[in-house]
Amino acid sequence: MSRSTIQPALVTKVLPGSIAEEIGFQAGDRLVSINDISPRDLIDYQFLCADEILSLKVLDSDNELHEVEIEKDYDCDLGLEFSSALFDTLIQCNNRCPFCFIDQKPPGMRDTLYLKDDDYRLSFLYGSYLTLTNLPAAEW
């Protein structure tokens, strides 16, 4: 995955009583970076937020960039929920297996049912099945 495909993470919910609520996060804000690193996904976000001192760059709903410095307990969650677990593109299977259950679905179903998810990050988060046959060297 290229760092250029990473989009700021769209905040859909700020948990009541959380650090994020205390510092003024709102649904619709977009998290750009944590300690100058743009998280690719929810796993990166959780890893980067484990630190005690965080420097956050956030775009608000008016597209204005804010920089926020916070100090918190180690491994304390900020209290943000996002529109997606991936902040870049989904890794899809490009194999042409003759027994693929996705290819055997009838036409006319909703688009998401034809998605050949082969993203190991979703497997870590949600237990999705994947083959790892399409994993680029950089991801290993």
Summary of the structure (lengths in Angstrom):
residues: 140
radius of gyration: 17.7
end to end distance: 11.6
largest distance: 53.4
contacts: 346
relative contact order: 0.19
helix: 19%
strand: 24%
